[in-house]
């Protein structure tokens, strides 16, 4: 066992290591961050803007949708890709409820995981998603409060990609595992639910975003049909970024396409 997940964290104010003290994490200069009763720690400074964070309703919709098993094939694909990389330490940047991190850790019985996310509502679930995982509130666009060269694998599922920081926190032989929606993902719901379009050039933009820090190693596409109840289809619309644009409620059973790209990158 490579240690405890909270040991990966550094103080966001001074960069020193954080040590558990009572119900908080504290650095040598006594900056202190309380661990919430749900198990996550909030490292954001007071007054930090969290306007893009997932709301309680978005998290509820995602948790219900994932619990129904609709993205279980994706979780299995992510876990298999991670298993092939054999990491001991996994950093999940934009972990959400911890669903994919938990699947990865289930496939890696000796690994530990740390999830970062801007939403405290999501982290209330992520902190309890797996016994070998911990969770911290943080904006992934900002310099990460994580030790340099601490992780073997950075997991990034439908989340912002901070390439310089991902490269910094990875060990030299580490890998970045990215999941993005393919252009036809949930295409059948877009008009009636008011979903945002998936950019057809998203994969090219992803490679450009990561270039200079990472080189692509392997990409696979996962595509399968889904049959959703009206409630499940509404949750699918309400759990993602379209929820910030007031998606419409969907009526009737829906047959839709789940379509994802699972990509592995190496530092380079």
C-alpha positions in Angstrom: 0.0 0.0 0.0 1.6 3.3 -1.1 0.2 5.3 1.9 -3.0 7.3 2.5 -4.6 9.5 -0.1 -4.6 12.7 2.0 -0.7 12.3 2.1 -0.7 13.3 -1.6 -2.0 16.8 -0.7 0.0 20.0 -0.1 -1.1 23.2 1.5 -2.6 25.5 -1.2 -1.3 28.5 0.7 2.4 27.6 1.2 3.0 24.3 -0.6 4.0 22.3 2.4 2.8 18.8 3.2 -0.5 18.4 5.1 -0.8 16.2 8.2 -4.0 14.9 9.8 -4.5 16.6 13.2 -7.8 15.9 14.9 -10.5 16.6 12.4 -8.4 18.7 10.1 -5.4 18.7 7.8 -2.6 21.1 8.9 0.8 22.1 7.5 3.9 23.0 9.4 3.0 26.7 9.4 -0.4 25.9 11.0 -2.6 26.5 7.9 -5.5 24.3 8.7 -8.3 22.8 6.6 -11.3 21.0 8.3 -12.3 17.6 7.1 -16.1 17.6 6.7 -18.2 15.0 8.5 -18.8 13.4 5.1 -15.0 12.8 4.8 -13.8 15.3 2.3 -11.6 18.3 2.9 -12.2 21.8 1.4 -8.9 23.4 0.4 -10.4 26.4 -1.4 -9.7 29.9 0.2 -12.6 31.7 1.7 -14.7 33.6 -0.9 -13.4 31.4 -3.8 -15.8 31.4 -6.8 -17.5 28.1 -7.4 -20.1 29.2 -10.0 -19.3 26.4 -12.4 -19.5 23.7 -9.7 -22.1 21.0 -10.0 -25.2 21.8 -8.0 -27.0 19.6 -5.6 -29.6 18.8 -8.2 -27.0 18.0 -10.9 -25.3 15.6 -8.5 -28.5 13.9 -7.5 -29.4 13.4 -11.2 -25.9 12.0 -11.9 -26.0 9.7 -8.9 -29.4 8.3 -9.8 -28.4 7.8 -13.5 -25.2 6.1 -12.7 -26.8 3.9 -10.1 -29.1 2.6 -12.8 -26.0 1.2 -14.5 -26.3 3.1 -17.8 -22.6 4.0 -17.8 -21.4 0.7 -16.3 -19.8 -0.3 -19.6 -17.8 2.9 -19.6 -16.7 2.4 -16.0 -15.6 -1.2 -16.9 -13.6 0.2 -19.9 -12.0 2.8 -17.8 -11.1 0.3 -15.1 -9.6 -2.1 -17.7 -7.5 0.7 -19.2 -6.3 1.6 -15.8 -5.6 -2.0 -14.8 -3.3 -2.3 -17.9 -1.3 0.7 -16.7 -0.9 -0.9 -13.2 -0.7 2.4 -11.1 -0.3 2.5 -7.4 -1.5 6.1 -7.0 -4.5 7.5 -8.9 -5.4 11.2 -9.0 -8.9 11.7 -10.4 -9.1 15.4 -11.6 -12.8 16.3 -11.7 -13.9 13.2 -9.9 -17.6 14.1 -9.5 -19.2 11.5 -7.3 -16.2 9.2 -7.5 -18.0 6.7 -9.6 -15.1 6.0 -12.1 -12.4 6.3 -9.4 -14.1 3.6 -7.4 -14.3 1.4 -10.5 -10.6 1.9 -11.1 -9.7 1.1 -7.5 -11.8 -2.0 -7.5 -9.6 -3.2 -10.4 -6.4 -2.3 -8.6 -6.5 -3.9 -5.1 -3.3 -2.3 -3.8 -3.8 1.2 -5.2 -5.0 4.4 -3.5 -7.0 7.3 -5.1 -7.5 11.0 -4.5 -10.4 12.8 -6.2 -10.5 16.6 -6.7 -13.6 18.4 -7.7 -15.1 21.9 -7.3 -18.5 20.7 -6.1 -18.9 19.9 -2.4 -22.2 18.2 -3.2 -20.4 15.7 -5.4 -17.6 15.2 -2.9 -20.0 14.3 -0.2 -20.5 11.1 -2.3 -16.9 10.8 -3.6 -15.4 10.8 -0.1 -17.4 7.6 0.6 -17.2 6.0 -2.9 -14.3 3.7 -2.0 -12.4 2.8 1.2 -9.1 3.5 -0.5 -10.1 6.9 -1.8 -10.1 10.4 -0.4 -11.6 13.6 -1.8 -10.8 17.4 -1.7 -12.6 20.4 -3.0 -10.4 22.2 -5.5 -10.6 24.0 -8.9 -8.8 21.8 -11.4 -8.0 24.8 -13.5 -5.8 26.2 -10.7 -2.3 24.8 -9.6 -3.1 21.5 -8.0 -2.5 21.1 -4.2 -0.7 17.8 -4.9 2.9 16.8 -4.5 5.0 16.8 -7.7 5.6 13.3 -9.2 3.1 11.8 -6.7 0.8 10.0 -9.1 1.2 7.1 -11.5 -2.1 7.8 -13.2 -4.2 10.9 -13.7 -7.9 10.1 -14.4 -9.9 12.7 -16.2 -13.5 11.9 -17.1 -15.7 14.6 -18.6 -13.7 17.2 -16.7 -11.4 20.2 -17.3 -7.8 19.3 -18.4 -5.0 21.3 -16.8 -2.1 19.8 -18.9 0.9 21.5 -17.2 -0.4 20.5 -13.7 -1.2 17.0 -14.8 2.3 16.6 -16.1 3.8 18.0 -12.9 2.0 15.7 -10.5 2.7 12.6 -12.6 5.8 10.5 -12.2 8.0 10.4 -15.4 6.6 7.1 -16.5 3.0 8.0 -15.5 -0.1 8.1 -17.7 -3.1 10.3 -18.3 -6.4 8.6 -18.9 -9.0 10.8 -20.5 -12.7 10.1 -21.3 -14.6 12.5 -23.6 -18.0 12.2 -25.2 -18.0 11.4 -28.9 -19.9 13.6 -31.3 -22.9 11.3 -31.4 -23.2 10.9 -27.7 -26.9 11.3 -26.6 -27.5 12.9 -30.0 -31.1 11.7 -29.9 -31.8 13.9 -26.9 -30.2 17.1 -28.0 -33.0 19.0 -29.6 -35.8 17.9 -27.2 -33.7 18.3 -24.1 -31.8 21.4 -25.1 -28.4 19.7 -24.7 -25.2 21.4 -25.7 -23.6 20.1 -29.0 -20.5 18.0 -28.8 -17.8 19.6 -30.9 -16.9 17.3 -33.8 -13.3 18.5 -33.6 -13.2 17.8 -29.8 -10.5 15.1 -30.2 -8.3 17.3 -32.2 -8.7 20.1 -29.6 -7.9 17.6 -26.9 -4.6 16.7 -28.5 -3.7 20.3 -29.0 -4.5 21.1 -25.4 -2.3 18.3 -24.2 0.5 18.8 -26.7 3.8 19.9 -25.3 3.1 17.9 -22.1 1.7 14.6 -23.3 1.8 12.4 -26.4 -1.2 10.2 -27.4 -0.6 6.5 -26.9 -3.9 4.8 -27.5 -7.6 5.7 -28.1 -10.6 3.4 -28.3 -14.3 4.3 -28.9 -17.0 2.8 -26.9 -20.5 3.0 -28.4 -23.7 1.2 -27.3 -27.5 1.7 -27.3 -29.5 2.8 -24.2 -33.2 2.6 -23.5 -34.1 5.3 -20.9 -37.3 6.0 -19.1 -38.5 9.6 -19.2 -37.0 10.2 -15.7 -33.7 8.7 -16.7 -33.5 10.7 -19.9 -34.3 13.9 -18.0 -31.5 13.0 -15.5 -29.1 12.4 -18.3 -29.7 16.0 -19.5 -29.7 17.4 -15.9 -26.4 15.8 -14.8 -24.1 17.5 -17.2 -23.0 21.0 -18.2 -26.3 21.6 -20.1 -28.0 21.8 -16.7 -26.5 25.3 -16.4 -28.7 26.2 -19.4 -32.0 24.9 -18.1 -32.5 21.7 -20.0 -36.1 20.7 -20.7 -38.0 17.8 -19.2 -38.3 14.8 -21.5 -41.5 12.8 -22.0 -41.7 9.1 -22.8 -39.2 6.3 -23.2 -36.1 7.2 -25.2 -33.7 5.1 -27.2 -30.4 6.8 -27.4 -26.7 6.3 -28.2 -24.0 6.3 -25.5 -20.7 7.1 -27.3 -17.3 7.8 -25.7 -13.6 8.1 -26.4 -11.2 6.6 -23.9 -7.7 7.8 -24.5 -4.3 7.2 -22.9 -1.5 9.7 -23.0 2.0 9.6 -21.8 4.2 12.4 -20.6 6.5 13.5 -23.4 
